Amino acid sequence: MKQLFRNIRGFIELPKKLRQRGILGMNQRNHSYIGRYNDRSKYPLVDDKLKTKQIAQQAGATVPELIGVIESQVHVKEIHDLVADWPGFVIKPAQGSGGKGILVITSHQDGRYTKPSGAEVSREDVERHITNTLAGLFSLGGKNDVAVVENLIEFDDSFADFSYEGVPDIRVIVFHGYPVMAMMRCSTASSDGKANLHQGAVGVGLDIATGKAVRAVQFDHPVSHHPDTQRPLDQLVIPDWEQLLVLAASAWEMTGLGYIGTDMVLDKSRGPMVLELNARPGLAIQTANGTGLLPRLQKIEALKQQGISHNTPEERVAVSRELFAS
């Protein structure tokens, strides 16, 4: 009975402890930030990866090269001719979410396609994946979709051994154009080469001021080394950090969304690139950083209430690096 009482008391006290740590919960995120600062009419700009690519290019941002789009079942078999001259490629649903439905192919020959893990898939497997994509199996709301085929990103050499069989990406939460929190998502064997935390990727919290690692987690538990390569994660430092933050901050001008998650990659030859934008970014970034989002969001709200504004992404990045240094 005493143990039961302690468990109940702990459950009751948990929300209070989370608030004291500044943790932003899903309900508060949805009501106070997404619902308040994101105009729903602008969601199609980020919910559709093709539209995201277009607005990013119009803003002068670099994006992964588009190989083609498959829009209907009658064109599914054309995928093999479409990628014939591309050593590696990615197929993704235009309206997918949470990393679902992304097929990464690193090489192919004679109708056999190789995934980052080394596993092979057949022509029929690739066609079936596209068919499922068109049917909306991986899409928001399960509605019919199109399959986007993009060039495979060659990640920067500085990330060697920080990711396994896949390209690491960098998520930055941007509020009113100010970068407030960041992490790098590093693929693992268990995540099948995808940078998705729910599938087993490692999340590495990043210092906004420097781009250096501050903490790392896998499945919400702290880790010190990459589980597959054994590379110490505290050695991670993101190159071109300021340039990457400026690119993230410019997502406000691109979309008009006040609260947004920007997903970017560092290509070996092309530098920082916009991968995706998200109007409903998840909250696991707080676990990766070991700190809550709420105090940082409130600092930006205080600036707005005082009538203080910074008109360019560069100015906002400078403010964020000063306010949110770890």
Buried (B, 14 or more C-beta within 10 A) or exposed (E): EEEEEEEEEEEEEEEEEBBEEBBBBEEBBEEBBBEEBBEEEBBEBBBBBEBBBBBBEEBEBBBBBBBBBBEEEEBBBEBBEBBEEBEBBBBBBBBBBBBBBBBBBBBBEEEEBBBBBEEEBEBEBBBEBBBBBBBBBBBBEEEEBBBBBBBBBBBBEEBEBBBBBBBBBBBBBBBBBBBBBBBBBBBBBBBBBBBBBEBBBBBBBBBBBBBBBBBBBBBEEEBEBBBBBEBBBBEBEBBBBBEBBBBBBBBBEBBEBBBBBBBBBBBEEBBBBBBBBBBBBBBBBBBBBBBBBBBBBEBBBEBEEEEEEBEEBEBBBBBBBEBBEB
